[in-house]
Structures are given as structure tokens and as C-alpha cells.
Amino acid sequence: MARTGFCDSKPLLDLHKKADERRAPLRTWANACGSIDRCQPVEVEESRAAPVKMEPERRWERRLSAQTSEGIIMGFHEDSRTCKAGIDGCVEASVLLYPHGLQGLHSLHALVPSLLRHEVEIALEKLGLIWDRTYAWDTFLDMMRTQMRNSFPNADLPRHFTDATRAILVDWIIQVHEFLQFQEETLYLAVHLLNRSLRQLKVTTANLQLLGMVCLFIAAKKEESLLPDVSGLCSLMAHTYTKHQLLRMERKVLFALNFDLSYCPPLHLLHLLASVARCSATVVWMARYLLELSLLEGQCVVFLPVQLAGAALCLARQVLQECPTPEGEAAWCLASSIHVGSEATLLRIMHILASAAANFNSQETCATCIKFSSPESLQVSRHPGLNNAASLLAVCS
């Protein structure tokens, strides 16, 4: 850390230890309630096969351009044509679980919109992102719509900052986040706030670490229910900055961002896609690892969260090469319909993630690799498929 201008901090961010062996957080929590990990893989229940009455025929209306009037990335609407008489009694979930039942239907487009809506509603409810399934589809559309507001036109950083410096700072934020045992959403929001602050604030290199800590602190205020003391945060930076400097930087960041902290993390979309696609726990953990590697890559800021999530999930499936099943392939086709952008964009992101995963041993930023090498994460960062850079990059070609 000395070569980057950051303080060495304290030797407390040992990610090799188990969670219960690390030092306690900076203060005694107000209660003993454990945090709910909403990022655990979702198990699909058999109750999904309940009969659902088929809706009128619908067709996709994709709006991939950012200049649309409503800003909705994807949606569907009622078709003026009506369904045939024999379609009204079909069963949604049964068609998905047994795709051979589609052969007698006049059009697959009569089923996909209602199937996807049904699967999205179930997935959001399973992930704990909604309380009432009535508003699930509206919540999903809002998640897709709000991505356009916080996208970056380019990956250019301010003067005196490089991608390597930014990656080292993000790696340090990951270590502090892991030590404080914050939710995963807090990490993604903190890095997003850092990306915005670097482009809207004039920050010197000497205050770059302070900015990273402030972004993590602001994100924790939005996502967490229990917070460490401000003086404790200063101790994590070896008291290089005072409590007054940290609070003053917090005010500057909030004013620069106009107090707008809204953000749809790609992690939510990743779990949504994985739930719809019936992905295994190993695929989900591998995709989470690849997705977190994208936080270290400065060139990934120009992509939408749904693009990053889709690319991470697709690359995870390619790396693991699990045996396909008819039901799984049908579910994956359904999840693939939630796609924004071209195939070239998807392959470009996969190439970036593959390069980051293959070259982690030669980098100073290895916190994410250590984090996902634990038994709790199924040791996905040590998977043999990630060791050979040539074969991994060939997957994305």
C-alpha cells in the first residue's frame, strides 16, 4: 500500500480467517440479530408448477435505445390479436418444466411474456426484494428503467488517477467491507458512489483513501441497520484522517451527488436471472465471483448492471460446463430473454471478466480471490477452469 500513497492501515483485514475468527467489529452492536444474507442461492420449490390461467397473447417490445420516451429498457404489451381457443387452458409452469409440451402450440410468443412475468414475480419474492407479489412486475420494470440514469458515457478518470490506482483503492474497500461484515449490496453501492464522486469532485491523491471510506460509510447508511463509530472508521485508516475530515468529506460527496443514492446493483439482477434460469449453487457463486471482479475493472463502468450480471452468469456456465438438462436449457432460454445490448457487448464483458479471473495471481488486488476461496463460497476462485488464461479467453471468442 505504501507505493500507492495509502496508509498501511492495521493488520486486521486477514481474509484467510473464517468470519467468526476475525476481530469483532468496531463497536458492540445494538442487538444480537444477525444480518440476513439475501444473496444466498435460491432453491426452487416444486410449487411453481401450480396451474395459472393463460393470459391473452403478448409480444415483446424491446426498447434498447436510451432515447426512448419512457426510458423502459424492456417490456411487453397486449397484442391486438387474440389467442386461439385452445390456449386458454394451458399451464404456465408445466410448459416451462416440460418444454416438449410446446410442440403443439401455434406460437411460443404466446407463452414467453406471461411465463417470464410469472418467474420474475416468484424470483423477486424468493429473494426478499418485494413484500407483495402484486407489485413484482412493476418493481422489475423500475429496476430495469433506473439503470439508464446512472450509466457512465466513458471510462475516463480524472487527471492524476489511473485504473491501477482505482483498482487498489477498490480492493482496499473490499477488505474493509468484509471485515465490517456488511451486506453485499453495500459494497456495490459504495463502488458506484466512488465512480460518480471521482467524476464530480476534485479530489487529491492524498485524500483518495478518505473518499473511498466515505463512500463505503454513505452506502452503509443506506443499506445497513447497524453502523460502526466514525472514530472507528478513522482507526481503520491508521488515524491518517481525523473525524472532522471524514464528516466534511461526507458532506462534500453528498452535495456533489445531489443526495441521489439510488442504484440497482447488478447483484440483484444476477440472482434474479439465476433464479429464473434454475442455476445451481456453484454457478451462482462463480457468477458472484466474476461479478465482483468487475468492480476492479475501470472499463466496466460503461456497461449497464443487467449487462454485467448477464455476462457474469453466462461466463460462469461456460467455465463450469455442467451437464445440461432439457428443463435447465428451457429455463436458461427464458432468462436469456432479459437481455439489453448486442452480442458483441456481451462477449466484450465476458472477455474482460475472463482476463481478470485468469490474471489475478499477478495482481496486487487479490482480496476478492481470497474472499471467494473459502468453503462457504464453494472455493470457486480456485476452480481449475480459471487457471488457464488461454483456454478461459477462448471461451469468450
N, C-alpha and C positions, 0 to 999 in steps of 0.2 A: 504493500500500500504506500510505501514511502516514495516510490517513484511517481506516483500519481498526484502527490500533494495532499492526499487524505491522511488523517491521523490513523494511527495503528489500532485504535480502539482498545478494548480489553480482550483478553484471550477467553471469551465466554461463548463465542459462536462456533462451537465444535459440533458440526452436524453429523459426525460419525456416531455420537452418542444417541441412545434412544431418547424419546421425548421425556420419559419420567426420570432419566438420569441427568438431564441438563439442569442448570441452576434455575431456581424459581424465578418467575417474572419480577419486575422491578418493585412491586408492592403487593401486599396481601390483597387478593381480590375481595370484593364486597360480599360475594357469596360463593358457595362451592359448586355452583351449577357449571357443568361442562359445556363447552361450545358444541353446537350442533354442526356436524360436518355435512353440509348439503352437497358436497361434491363426491360422495361415495357412489359407486356404480349402482344403478337402479336395477333391481330384479323385476323381471316381467312376470306378472301373475297370469294365471290361466283365465281369470275372469274377463280378460279382454275379448274373449270370443262371444260375449253376450250379444244377442241379436239387436241390431239397430236398424230402424227403418230407413230405407234408401231415400236420399233427397233427390230433387229434380236434377237433371243433368247440368253439370257445371263445366266450365272450361277455364284453363289458365289464362291469366292476363299478366304477363311479365312486364315489369317496368324497370329496366336495367339502367336507364339514364338518370343522372342526378337532377336533371332539369324538369322532372315531372311536376305536374301541378300540385299533386297531393304529397309527393315525396315518398310514397309507399313503394318499397322495393319489389314486393311480390304480393299477389292477392288473387282472388278469383271472384267471379260474379255469375249471376244466373244466366244461363243460356236461354235465348228466345225459343229454342226448340224444346220439346217435351220428351220425357223418357218414354220408351216403349212400355207397353202394358206389362210385360213380363219382368221388368226390372225392379218394380216397387217392392217386391217381397224378398229381395236378396239380402244376405247378411254381410256386413262390412268386414268384421274381424275374421270370419271364416274364409272369405276370399283372400285376405292377406296371408293367413296361415297356410292355406292350401291354394297356391296360385294356379294350379291346374284347373280350378273351377272357373277361371276367366275365359276358357276357350269358347264357351257358348254365348258370351256376351257380345253385343254388337259393337261396343267401343269401350276401351279401357278408360277413356277420359270421363266416362260416366261415373267411374268409381274413385279415381285418384283424388279429386278435391275433397270429397267427403271422408275418404279414408285418412288422408293426411290431417284433416282437421280433427278427426276423432283421435288419432295417435298423438297429435300435439297437445290436445287437451289432457290426455292421460299422462303424458310425459311431464308436463308442467305441474300437474298435481302431485305426481310421484316425487319430483324434485323439490317440492315445497315452495315453489315460486308463486303459487296462487293459493287462495283460500276457497274460492268458489269457481267451479268449472264453467259457470255461465260466462265469465269474462276471460276465459283462457285464450280464445282466438283473438280477441281484441288486444290482450296483453302481448301475444306473439307478434301481431302486426305492429304494435308500438315498439317492440324490441327491434324489429327489422327496420322500422322507419327512422328511429333515433340514431342509427349508425351513421347516417349521412351527415349529421350535424357536426360530428366530432372527427371527421376524417381529415387527414393532412394532405395537401396538394403535392408535397415533395418531402424527401427525407433529409433536406439540408439542415445542418445545425448552425448555430451562431458561430461567429468568429472565435478562434482560440479553442473550440471544442471539437473533438474528433469522435468517431464511432467507438474507438477503443476506450477513450476516457468515459464515454457514456456507458459502455458495457461493464466496465469495472465498477462504476457507481451503482448500476442496477444489480450487479452481483452482490454488492455490499448490502443493498436494500433487501435482497432475498434472504441474506443471512440474518439480518435484524428481524425481519418479518417471521422467520422460522423460530428464532429464539423467543420472541414475544408470543408465539403460538396464536397468531391472528388467523382470521378466515382467509381462504384463498382469494375471495373477491377483493379483499383489502389490498393485496399485492397488485392485482391487475389495475385497480383504480389508482393506486399510488404511482405506478409507472406511467399511466395515461396522464395524470396530472403533471408528472415530471416532463413528459414530452411537450405538453402545452406550455408549461412555465418556461422551458428553455427557449421557446419561440416568442414569448410575450414579455419576458423580463430580462433586464440587463443584469446578469449575474457574473461575478468574477470567478476565476478558478478556485480562489481561496474559499469561497462560500458555496462551492458546488455540493460538498457533502452536507452542509447545512440545509440546502434546498431539498436534497433527497430525503433527509429526515423529516422535514416539514411536510413534504408531500405524503409520506407514509403516515404522519400524525393526522393530517387532514382526512385522509382516506379512512383511517381507523375511527375517527369521529363519526363518519357516515355509516360505516359497516359494523363496527364493534359495539358491544354494550358495556364493556369494561376497558378502561384506558390506564396506561402507566402514568406516573407523575412526569411532569415536564423536566424536573431536575434529574429524574432517572434517565430520560432520553439524552440529556446532556452528558451523563456519565458514560453512555454507550459511545460517545464521540470523544472520550477521554477529557471531557471538560474543555475542549478546544473552543467551544462557543458557550456563551452564557445563556441563562434562561431568558433574559431580556432580548438577546439577539434572536433566539428561536421564535419567540412570540412576535417580534417585529417582522421577521421574515414570513411568518404565517399570515399576518395582515397584508403584506405586500402581495403574496401569492393569491389570496382570496380576492383582493381588489383587481388584480390583473386578470383573473379568470371570471370576473363579474359574478362571483359566488355561484357559478354554474358548475356543479359537481355531478351532473347526470352522465351516466355512461353505462352501456350494455356490455359487460365483459364477454370476451369470446369464450370463456369457460362455461358460461350458462348455455351458449349456443352449442358448444361441444357436447355437453351432457344431453341436451335436447336431441341433437342429431343421433347420438349414440343410443339413446332410449328408443327412438323411432326405428333405428336400424338394427335393433336387437344385438348390439355388440357385446362381446364378452368382457369380463372384468379386466383381463390382460390387455385387450385392445384399448379400453378406456384409459388405463394407467399409462400405456405407451403414448397415446394421443395427448394426455395431460403433460407428459414429459416433453414431447416435441413442441406443444403449445407454449410451455413456459420458456423453452429455449428461444422462442420468437421474441420474448421481451428483451433479450440481449442484443438482438439484431436491429440496428437502426433503420435498415431499409424496409423493415416490416411495418413501419408506422403508416405507410401509404395505403395499406390494404385494410379492407373492412373486417370487423371481427368475425362475421359469418364466413368470409373467405379464409381467414386464418384457421378457424375451427374446422371447416370442411377439409382443408389441405392437411391438417394435422391428423384428422381421423382417417383420411384416405391413405396417407403415408404409413400410419400405424398398421393398417390392414395389409399393406404391401410388404412391410418388414416382417410381420409375424407369420404371414402365409398360413392362416388357419384353414382347415378343411371347410369348403363351402357346403352349404345345405340349401335345398330349394326354398325353404322358408326364410332363411337368412338372406339369400340373394334377393328375394322379393321385397323384404323389408329394407334392404340397402337401396334398391331402386326407388322405393318410396321416399327414403330420406334424401336421396340424391336430387330429388326434385326441388329441395330447398337450396337453390344454388344461385349465386349472383356473380356475374362476370364470365369471362371466356375460359375455355380450357387452357389456353396459354397462360392466363393468370394463375390458375390452379397449379399448373406444372412449375411455374416460376417460384411460387411459395414453397412447394414441396422440395425443390432444389435447394432453396435457402435453408430450410429446416434440416435436410439431409446433410448438407455441408456442415452445419453447426453441430449436429449429432456425431458426425464422423471425426471431427477435429477437436473435440472437447479436451482431449488429453494434452494438446499442445497449447492450450489457452490458460490464462490466469483465472478466468472466470469458470469455476467448477462447482459452485455452490449448488446449482440445480442438479448436476450429475450426482453429487453426494446425497442430496435430498431424496432423489428417486432411486437410490441404491439400497434402501432399507427394505426389510421383509414386508413392512406394511404396504409398500408400493410395488410389491412383487418383483423388486430389483430390475425394473425394466431398463434402467440406464446401463446395465451391464449385459444386456441381451447380445448374443453373438452376432445377430444381424446388423448391429450398429458399429461393429468393429472395422469392417472392411469398407473404406471410403469409396473405392471404385465400384464395388457391387451396389452400394447404397445409392450412389449417384446414378447408376444405371437404371435403378427402379423408376427414377423421375424422368428419364429420357424418352 
